[in-house]
Amino acid sequence: LGWQLKVGEQLTYLLAAAVLALAIWSTTRRLATSVAAFVVVALDPVSFDSQGAQLIRDNWQGSLGLLFVSAVFLALHLALTRRRWWSWAGAAILAGASGGVYWLCREEGATILPGIAIIVIGTPLLWGRARGQQARLGALGRYGCALALVGVTFAAPIVAVRALNAQHYGVSIATETTEGSYPAAYADWTRVGGASTTHYVPITTAQRLAVYRVSPAAREIETEEAIDALHTA
C-alpha cells in the first residue's frame, strides 16, 4: 500500500481497537462503554514503549491477534442476531484475513486457537440460552456460513504464501522453522550434548564442530570459519 511500516502497525492496532469497541457495542448497545473501551485500548502505553519502535514481528502480531479475536466474535454474533448478510460477512472476511496473516507472523500462532474455540462454541450456546424456544435454524445457518467464510479467508493468505515460496524456492511451505526438513535438523543439532549453552544462541560453535566430525551431510554446510576453528581445536 506504500505506507511506512510503523504507520501500518499503528493503523492495524487502531482498527483492532475499533472492532473490539464495535463488538462491545453490538452486545451492550452502550455507546459510552464502547467509546471508553476504544480509548483505553488505543492509548495503551505499551504501544508507545521502546519496543514499539523496533522492527520486530511481535508489534504487528499483537495488533493482528486482537483484531482476529474481536472480528471473529463480531462476525459470529452478528450472524446470529442480524438477518442482513453484509452485516456479518464483512466482519467474517476481516476476521479470516487477519487470522491468516497472524498465523504467518510467528511460529506459535496456534496458541490463539483455544481462545477462538471458546468464542466459536460459547457464542451460539449463550445466544441459544437467551433465545430459548425462539432460536431459529436460519440464524444457525448464517452462523455456519460466517464460520465457513472465516475459515476460507483464513486459509487464503497462507495458501498464497505457500504458492509464492514454491515458485521462488521450490518448497510449498509457509514457515521453514515449523515445516519441512528444517525442524528435524534443528532438533538434531540442538540435542548434541557436552557444550555450554549461550543465551539466544540455540546451536553453539562447539555443537557444530562436534556434528561436523561425525556427519558427512553436516560437513556440506561447514563454513571456512568452522574449518579454521576445527583446526585450532
N, C-alpha and C positions, 0 to 999 in steps of 0.2 A: 504493500500500500504506500510505500515511500515515507512512512513515519519513522521517527527516531525510536530506537529500541526502548528507552526508558519512558518515552511518551506512550508507546503502545502498552507497556506494562501497567502504567497508571490508568490508562483508559480501560484496560481489561478489569482492573480492580474496581474502578468506579462502576462499570457495568455489572460486576458481580454484586456490589453493594445495592445497586438499584434493583436487580432481580430479587435479591433477598427481601428488600423492602416491599416489592410488589407481591411476593409470596405472602408476607405478613398481612398486607392489606387485603388480599383475596380471601384470607381466612377470618380476619377480625373486623374488616370494614372500618378500621380506626386509622384515619389519616395521620393523626398526631403520633401514634405509635410507630407507624411505618416510616414517617419522616425522621423520628428520633433514631430508629434502627439504622437508617441510611447514614445519618450524620455520625453516629458512634463508630460504625464500621469504616466509613470513608476517611475519617480523621484519626484512625488508629495510629498512635505514634510509631508502632513497629514498622509501618510503611515508609517512614521517613528517617530510619536509622542508617548507620553507615553501611550495613549490608545491602540496603535498598539501592545503593549507588553502585554496587558491584555487578559485574557481568556474570551472573550465575543463574542456573536453571530454576533454583528454588523460588526466586522472586516471581517469575511468571507462573510457575506451577501452583503456588499458593492461591493466586487470584483465580486460576482456572479451576482449582478444586472447589472453592467457594461458589463459583459460577455454576459448575456442574451440579453440585448438590442442590443449590437453590432452584435452578432451572428444572431439574428432574421433579422436584416436589411441585413446583408451579404447574408444569405441564400435566402431571397426573391429577392434581387437584382440579384444575380447570376442565380436564376431560370428564371428570365425574360430576361437576357442577354446572358446566356450560354446554349448551347444545351446538353452538356455532363452532364449526371445526377449526376456523382460523384462530380462535382464541387459545386453543391448546397446541395446534400444530406448530406454530412459530416457536413456542417455548420448547416443544419437543425437539425441534431441529437444533435450536441453540444448545439444549442440554446435550444432545448426542455429539455435536461437533466439538463442544468444549471438553466433553469427556474423552473423546478420541485424542485430541491434542494433549490433554492432561496425561493420558496413558503414554504418549510418546516422549514426554518431557523427562521422565526419570524411570529408573528400572523398577521401583517399588510401587508402581501405580495401583497394583491390586489391593493395597492397604485401604483404599477408599471404598471398596466393594461392600464391606459389612454395613457401612452407613447407608449406601444406596439400597441395599437389600431391606433394611428397616423401613425406608421410605416406600419402596415398591410393595412390600407386604402390609405395612401398617396403614397406609393411606386408604386403601379400599376397605379394610376392616373397620377403621374408625368411621368412615363415611357410611358403610352399611349399618353400623350400630346406631348412628344418629338418624338415619332414614327409616330404619325399621322395615315395615312391610311396603313402604313406598319406594324401596330400591327398585330400579328398573334395569332390564337387560340391556337396553340401549346405552345407558351410561357405562355399563361394564364393557360393552363393545367399543365405545370410544376410548375407554381406558386401555383396552388391549391394543387398539390402533396407535395410541400415543406411545405405549411401551415399545411397540414394534418400530415406530418411527425413530425413537431414541436409539434403539439398537442398530438400525441401518445407518443413521448418521454418525453414530459412534464408530462404526467399522470403517466408514468412508475414508477418513484421513489416514488410518492405519494401513488400509489396502493401498492407498496412493503412495505412501512412503515405501512400502514393500515393493511396489512396481518400479519406483524410481531407483531403489537400491539394486533391484535385479537388472535394470537397464544399465546402470553405471558401474556396478561392482560384480555383477554376476551371481548375487545371492539374494533371495527373496526373504529378507528378514527386516524387522523394524529396529531392533536394538541389539547390537552384537554382543553386549555383555550378558544378555539373558537368553540368547538363541544361538543356534548353530554350534560350531565346534569350539568357539572361544570359551564358553563357561566351563567345559570339561577340561580344557588345557589349563585354564586359570586355577581350577580346583586342584589339579595335579601338582602344579608348581607351588601353590601355597601350602600344600601338605608336606613339603620337604622339610624335615626337621634338622636340628643341630645348628640353627642360626638364630641370633638375637633379632627380635622384631624392632621395627622402626615405625614411628607414628606416620601415617599417611603413605607409607611405602609397603604395599602388600607383598611384593616379591623383592627380596633383597639381593644384593650382589652375590653374597655367599650362597644363597639358594640357586641362583642362576648358574654359578660356577659348578656347583655340585651336580646339577642336571646335565650340564654340558659334558661332564666327564663320562656319563653313562648312556646318554641318549644321542644317537646319530641325527634324529629328527630335530632335536633342540639345537644341535650344533649348526643346522642350516640357517638359523637366525642369529647365531652368535656374532656379535659386533667386534670390530677391531679393538675397541676399548676392553671388552671382556677377554679377548685373547691376550692383551697386554697384562691384564690383571691376573689371568691364569698363569702366565709365565712368571710373574712376580711372586705369586704364591708358591 
